Amino acid sequence: MKRLLINTLCFAVAMATGVSISWCWILLRSDRGYIPALPVEETQPGAPIVIPKSSPIREIDFANFTYPSQFVGKADGFKVRDGARLPKRKDKIGRPLDWWLSLGNVTYGDVTGDGLEEAIIELCWITGGTASPDLFYIYGLRKGKPQLLWAFETGDRADGGLKRVFAENGELVVELHGKGKIIGRNLYEDDGTDTGDCCPTHFTRTRYTWSRNRFRQNAPAEVLQLEK
Protein backbone atom coordinates (compact mmCIF):
# COMPACT_ATOMS: atom_id res chain seq x y z
CA MET A 1 0.00 0.00 0.00
CA LYS A 2 2.84 2.31 0.92
CA ARG A 3 4.64 1.54 -2.37
CA LEU A 4 1.42 2.29 -4.32
CA LEU A 5 1.07 5.64 -2.59
CA ILE A 6 4.67 6.54 -3.40
CA ASN A 7 4.24 5.58 -7.07
CA THR A 8 1.05 7.60 -7.34
CA LEU A 9 2.77 10.67 -5.84
CA CYS A 10 5.76 10.37 -8.20
CA PHE A 11 3.42 10.09 -11.18
CA ALA A 12 1.53 13.23 -10.10
CA VAL A 13 4.76 15.22 -9.71
CA ALA A 14 6.00 14.08 -13.11
CA MET A 15 2.73 15.05 -14.74
CA ALA A 16 2.77 18.48 -13.12
CA THR A 17 6.37 19.08 -14.19
CA GLY A 18 5.62 18.05 -17.77
CA VAL A 19 2.58 20.32 -17.97
CA SER A 20 4.63 23.28 -16.63
CA ILE A 21 7.38 22.74 -19.17
CA SER A 22 4.82 22.44 -21.96
CA TRP A 23 3.11 25.70 -20.96
CA CYS A 24 6.44 27.48 -20.79
CA TRP A 25 7.28 26.29 -24.27
CA ILE A 26 3.89 27.37 -25.59
CA LEU A 27 4.27 30.80 -24.03
CA LEU A 28 7.71 31.23 -25.55
CA ARG A 29 6.34 30.32 -29.00
CA SER A 30 3.22 32.47 -28.59
CA ASP A 31 2.81 36.12 -29.77
CA ARG A 32 3.31 37.30 -26.20
CA GLY A 33 6.87 36.11 -26.12
CA TYR A 34 7.69 36.76 -29.80
CA ILE A 35 9.38 40.07 -30.67
CA PRO A 36 9.25 40.60 -34.44
CA ALA A 37 12.24 42.12 -36.23
CA LEU A 38 11.75 45.65 -37.54
CA PRO A 39 11.11 45.70 -41.29
CA VAL A 40 13.98 47.06 -43.35
CA GLU A 41 13.09 48.78 -46.59
CA GLU A 42 15.58 48.39 -49.38
CA THR A 43 16.36 51.67 -51.14
CA GLN A 44 17.94 52.09 -54.51
CA PRO A 45 21.22 53.98 -54.40
CA GLY A 46 20.70 57.46 -55.86
CA ALA A 47 23.00 60.15 -57.14
CA PRO A 48 25.19 61.65 -54.44
CA ILE A 49 23.94 64.91 -53.00
CA VAL A 50 26.17 67.74 -54.18
CA ILE A 51 26.14 70.89 -52.08
CA PRO A 52 27.16 73.75 -54.37
CA LYS A 53 29.91 75.96 -53.09
CA SER A 54 29.19 79.66 -53.16
CA SER A 55 31.27 81.49 -55.76
CA PRO A 56 33.54 83.99 -53.98
CA ILE A 57 32.49 86.87 -56.24
CA ARG A 58 28.92 86.50 -55.00
CA GLU A 59 30.13 87.72 -51.62
CA ILE A 60 30.89 91.18 -53.06
CA ASP A 61 28.18 93.71 -52.19
CA PHE A 62 27.73 95.55 -55.48
CA ALA A 63 24.78 97.48 -54.01
CA ASN A 64 27.28 99.25 -51.75
CA PHE A 65 30.29 99.70 -53.94
CA THR A 66 32.56 102.32 -55.48
CA TYR A 67 32.63 102.14 -59.27
CA PRO A 68 35.33 103.68 -61.47
CA SER A 69 34.37 106.89 -63.26
CA GLN A 70 34.37 105.92 -66.92
CA PHE A 71 31.00 107.59 -67.31
CA VAL A 72 30.11 109.56 -64.20
CA GLY A 73 31.60 111.01 -61.07
CA LYS A 74 35.02 112.30 -60.15
CA ALA A 75 38.43 110.85 -60.75
CA ASP A 76 38.12 108.61 -57.72
CA GLY A 77 34.88 107.07 -59.01
CA PHE A 78 31.34 107.26 -57.72
CA LYS A 79 29.67 105.50 -54.83
CA VAL A 80 26.49 103.46 -54.92
CA ARG A 81 24.84 103.06 -51.54
CA ASP A 82 21.86 100.82 -50.88
CA GLY A 83 21.57 100.22 -54.62
CA ALA A 84 21.45 103.87 -55.73
CA ARG A 85 23.50 106.96 -56.47
CA LEU A 86 21.06 109.70 -55.62
CA PRO A 87 20.97 113.06 -57.44
CA LYS A 88 23.12 115.80 -56.02
CA ARG A 89 20.70 118.61 -56.86
CA LYS A 90 17.03 118.80 -55.94
CA ASP A 91 14.40 121.51 -56.07
CA LYS A 92 12.58 122.97 -53.08
CA ILE A 93 10.19 120.03 -52.80
CA GLY A 94 12.82 117.36 -53.29
CA ARG A 95 12.47 116.56 -56.98
CA PRO A 96 15.79 115.64 -58.62
CA LEU A 97 17.34 118.20 -60.93
CA ASP A 98 19.92 115.89 -62.44
CA TRP A 99 20.27 112.25 -63.43
CA TRP A 100 20.89 109.53 -60.91
CA LEU A 101 21.65 105.81 -60.93
CA SER A 102 19.86 102.76 -59.60
CA LEU A 103 21.23 99.23 -59.39
CA GLY A 104 19.41 96.97 -61.82
CA ASN A 105 20.37 93.31 -62.15
CA VAL A 106 23.51 91.62 -60.88
CA THR A 107 24.00 88.32 -62.69
CA TYR A 108 26.84 85.80 -62.59
CA GLY A 109 28.43 83.52 -65.14
CA ASP A 110 31.69 82.53 -66.76
CA VAL A 111 32.43 85.17 -69.41
CA THR A 112 36.20 84.62 -69.61
CA GLY A 113 36.29 80.87 -70.28
CA ASP A 114 38.21 80.00 -67.12
CA GLY A 115 35.39 78.05 -65.48
CA LEU A 116 34.91 80.67 -62.76
CA GLU A 117 32.05 83.08 -62.33
CA GLU A 118 32.29 86.77 -63.07
CA ALA A 119 29.73 89.42 -62.11
CA ILE A 120 27.68 91.40 -64.64
CA ILE A 121 26.35 94.56 -63.00
CA GLU A 122 23.66 96.73 -64.56
CA LEU A 123 23.26 100.33 -63.39
CA CYS A 124 20.21 102.11 -64.75
CA TRP A 125 20.23 105.82 -65.49
CA ILE A 126 17.17 107.54 -64.02
CA THR A 127 16.59 110.48 -66.32
CA GLY A 128 13.21 111.74 -65.20
CA GLY A 129 11.88 111.07 -68.69
CA THR A 130 11.38 108.14 -71.06
CA ALA A 131 15.05 107.64 -71.92
CA SER A 132 16.51 104.48 -70.39
CA PRO A 133 20.26 104.04 -71.01
CA ASP A 134 22.28 101.69 -68.83
CA LEU A 135 25.80 101.26 -67.55
CA PHE A 136 27.41 97.84 -67.36
CA TYR A 137 30.39 96.77 -65.31
CA ILE A 138 31.98 93.33 -65.68
CA TYR A 139 33.99 92.24 -62.66
CA GLY A 140 36.14 89.23 -61.91
CA LEU A 141 38.27 88.40 -58.89
CA ARG A 142 42.02 88.72 -58.61
CA LYS A 143 43.67 87.62 -55.39
CA GLY A 144 40.29 87.76 -53.72
CA LYS A 145 39.55 91.35 -54.74
CA PRO A 146 37.17 92.59 -57.46
CA GLN A 147 38.91 93.44 -60.72
CA LEU A 148 37.20 95.46 -63.44
CA LEU A 149 37.29 93.64 -66.78
CA TRP A 150 35.12 95.96 -68.88
CA ALA A 151 32.65 98.81 -68.55
CA PHE A 152 30.32 100.07 -71.27
CA GLU A 153 27.19 102.11 -71.77
CA THR A 154 24.14 101.04 -73.75
CA GLY A 155 21.90 103.33 -75.76
CA ASP A 156 18.29 104.32 -75.34
CA ARG A 157 15.46 101.94 -76.28
CA ALA A 158 15.53 101.38 -80.09
CA ASP A 159 18.84 103.23 -80.34
CA GLY A 160 21.01 100.47 -78.93
CA GLY A 161 19.01 100.10 -75.75
CA LEU A 162 19.46 97.06 -73.58
CA LYS A 163 17.84 93.78 -74.50
CA ARG A 164 20.10 91.38 -72.59
CA VAL A 165 23.69 90.88 -71.42
CA PHE A 166 24.65 87.38 -70.28
CA ALA A 167 27.27 84.64 -70.11
CA GLU A 168 27.13 81.68 -72.49
CA ASN A 169 29.69 78.94 -73.09
CA GLY A 170 32.50 80.96 -71.51
CA GLU A 171 31.71 84.05 -73.59
CA LEU A 172 30.06 87.41 -73.00
CA VAL A 173 26.95 88.05 -75.10
CA VAL A 174 25.53 91.56 -75.55
CA GLU A 175 22.13 92.08 -77.16
CA LEU A 176 21.07 95.65 -78.04
CA HIS A 177 17.89 96.86 -79.68
CA GLY A 178 18.21 98.06 -83.26
CA LYS A 179 20.14 97.00 -86.34
CA GLY A 180 23.92 96.99 -86.24
CA LYS A 181 24.06 98.26 -82.66
CA ILE A 182 27.46 97.28 -81.28
CA ILE A 183 29.32 98.65 -78.28
CA GLY A 184 31.94 101.15 -79.46
CA ARG A 185 29.90 102.37 -82.41
CA ASN A 186 27.44 105.25 -82.60
CA LEU A 187 24.37 103.62 -81.08
CA TYR A 188 22.17 106.58 -82.03
CA GLU A 189 22.90 106.39 -85.75
CA ASP A 190 19.81 105.83 -87.92
CA ASP A 191 19.54 102.10 -88.70
CA GLY A 192 16.79 102.49 -91.33
CA THR A 193 13.98 100.93 -89.31
CA ASP A 194 12.16 104.27 -88.86
CA THR A 195 9.88 103.08 -86.07
CA GLY A 196 10.86 105.57 -83.39
CA ASP A 197 12.63 105.08 -80.07
CA CYS A 198 9.66 103.35 -78.51
CA CYS A 199 9.29 100.46 -80.90
CA PRO A 200 12.38 98.50 -81.95
CA THR A 201 11.80 95.80 -84.56
CA HIS A 202 15.23 94.15 -84.47
CA PHE A 203 18.11 93.55 -82.11
CA THR A 204 21.82 92.93 -82.56
CA ARG A 205 23.62 90.08 -80.81
CA THR A 206 27.40 90.34 -80.39
CA ARG A 207 29.65 87.71 -78.83
CA TYR A 208 32.92 88.49 -77.08
CA THR A 209 35.83 86.27 -76.04
CA TRP A 210 38.26 87.19 -73.28
CA SER A 211 41.68 87.29 -74.90
CA ARG A 212 44.92 89.08 -73.94
CA ASN A 213 43.26 90.86 -71.02
CA ARG A 214 40.32 92.29 -72.93
CA PHE A 215 37.03 91.30 -74.51
CA ARG A 216 37.25 90.92 -78.27
CA GLN A 217 34.44 90.43 -80.73
CA ASN A 218 34.92 86.89 -82.01
CA ALA A 219 32.42 86.74 -84.90
CA PRO A 220 30.24 89.01 -87.01
CA ALA A 221 27.29 90.39 -85.08
CA GLU A 222 23.87 88.87 -85.74
CA VAL A 223 20.86 91.03 -86.53
CA LEU A 224 17.67 89.27 -85.49
CA GLN A 225 14.03 90.21 -85.66
CA LEU A 226 12.12 90.75 -82.46
CA GLU A 227 9.13 88.53 -81.87
CA LYS A 228 5.84 90.38 -82.01
Solvent accessible surface area in square Angstrom, and as a share of the most:
residue,aa,sasa,rsa
1,M,195,0.87
2,K,157,0.66
3,R,185,0.68
4,L,114,0.57
5,L,123,0.61
6,I,87,0.44
7,N,85,0.44
8,T,78,0.45
9,L,116,0.58
10,C,79,0.48
11,F,136,0.57
12,A,54,0.42
13,V,89,0.51
14,A,63,0.49
15,M,105,0.47
16,A,61,0.47
17,T,70,0.40
18,G,34,0.33
19,V,75,0.43
20,S,63,0.40
21,I,114,0.58
22,S,57,0.37
23,W,149,0.52
24,C,76,0.46
25,W,153,0.54
26,I,91,0.46
27,L,86,0.43
28,L,123,0.61
29,R,169,0.62
30,S,34,0.22
31,D,127,0.66
32,R,217,0.79
33,G,44,0.42
34,Y,142,0.54
35,I,157,0.80
36,P,88,0.56
37,A,95,0.74
38,L,157,0.78
39,P,123,0.77
40,V,135,0.77
41,E,151,0.68
42,E,166,0.75
43,T,115,0.67
44,Q,162,0.72
45,P,128,0.80
46,G,69,0.66
47,A,94,0.73
48,P,114,0.72
49,I,161,0.82
50,V,120,0.69
51,I,144,0.73
52,P,114,0.72
53,K,194,0.82
54,S,76,0.49
55,S,22,0.15
56,P,91,0.57
57,I,1,0.00
58,R,117,0.43
59,E,126,0.56
60,I,40,0.20
61,D,77,0.40
62,F,6,0.02
63,A,27,0.21
64,N,60,0.31
65,F,31,0.13
66,T,60,0.35
67,Y,1,0.00
68,P,44,0.28
69,S,38,0.24
70,Q,96,0.43
71,F,71,0.30
72,V,25,0.15
73,G,43,0.41
74,K,161,0.68
75,A,110,0.85
76,D,116,0.60
77,G,10,0.10
78,F,7,0.03
79,K,124,0.53
80,V,1,0.00
81,R,113,0.41
82,D,128,0.66
83,G,14,0.14
84,A,20,0.16
85,R,40,0.15
86,L,105,0.52
87,P,14,0.09
88,K,152,0.64
89,R,135,0.49
90,K,106,0.45
91,D,40,0.20
92,K,209,0.89
93,I,130,0.66
94,G,40,0.39
95,R,147,0.54
96,P,63,0.40
97,L,91,0.45
98,D,45,0.23
99,W,122,0.43
100,W,62,0.22
101,L,0,0.00
102,S,34,0.22
103,L,41,0.20
104,G,33,0.32
105,N,97,0.50
106,V,44,0.25
107,T,63,0.36
108,Y,59,0.23
109,G,11,0.11
110,D,34,0.18
111,V,0,0.00
112,T,23,0.13
113,G,54,0.52
114,D,83,0.43
115,G,64,0.62
116,L,121,0.60
117,E,52,0.23
118,E,7,0.03
119,A,0,0.00
120,I,5,0.03
121,I,0,0.00
122,E,17,0.08
123,L,0,0.00
124,C,34,0.21
125,W,25,0.09
126,I,59,0.30
127,T,30,0.17
128,G,81,0.78
129,G,57,0.55
130,T,107,0.62
131,A,35,0.27
132,S,52,0.34
133,P,9,0.06
134,D,10,0.05
135,L,0,0.00
136,F,8,0.03
137,Y,0,0.00
138,I,0,0.00
139,Y,9,0.04
140,G,5,0.05
141,L,62,0.31
142,R,151,0.55
143,K,190,0.80
144,G,59,0.57
145,K,148,0.63
146,P,47,0.30
147,Q,69,0.31
148,L,53,0.27
149,L,31,0.15
150,W,60,0.21
151,A,15,0.12
152,F,6,0.02
153,E,66,0.29
154,T,3,0.02
155,G,0,0.00
156,D,12,0.06
157,R,69,0.25
158,A,11,0.09
159,D,32,0.17
160,G,0,0.00
161,G,1,0.01
162,L,46,0.23
163,K,74,0.31
164,R,118,0.43
165,V,15,0.09
166,F,34,0.14
167,A,32,0.25
168,E,61,0.27
169,N,141,0.73
170,G,17,0.16
171,E,40,0.18
172,L,0,0.00
173,V,0,0.00
174,V,2,0.01
175,E,0,0.00
176,L,1,0.01
177,H,32,0.14
178,G,3,0.03
179,K,78,0.33
180,G,33,0.32
181,K,6,0.03
182,I,12,0.06
183,I,28,0.14
184,G,81,0.78
185,R,150,0.55
186,N,97,0.50
187,L,16,0.08
188,Y,124,0.47
189,E,108,0.49
190,D,115,0.60
191,D,41,0.21
192,G,62,0.59
193,T,36,0.21
194,D,133,0.69
195,T,53,0.31
196,G,47,0.45
197,D,55,0.28
198,C,91,0.55
199,C,67,0.40
200,P,34,0.22
201,T,47,0.28
202,H,36,0.16
203,F,15,0.06
204,T,0,0.00
205,R,54,0.20
206,T,2,0.01
207,R,65,0.24
208,Y,12,0.05
209,T,49,0.28
210,W,61,0.21
211,S,35,0.23
212,R,183,0.67
213,N,129,0.66
214,R,132,0.48
215,F,13,0.06
216,R,73,0.27
217,Q,76,0.34
218,N,64,0.33
219,A,48,0.37
220,P,122,0.77
221,A,31,0.24
222,E,70,0.31
223,V,72,0.41
224,L,57,0.28
225,Q,116,0.52
226,L,38,0.19
227,E,168,0.75
228,K,234,0.99
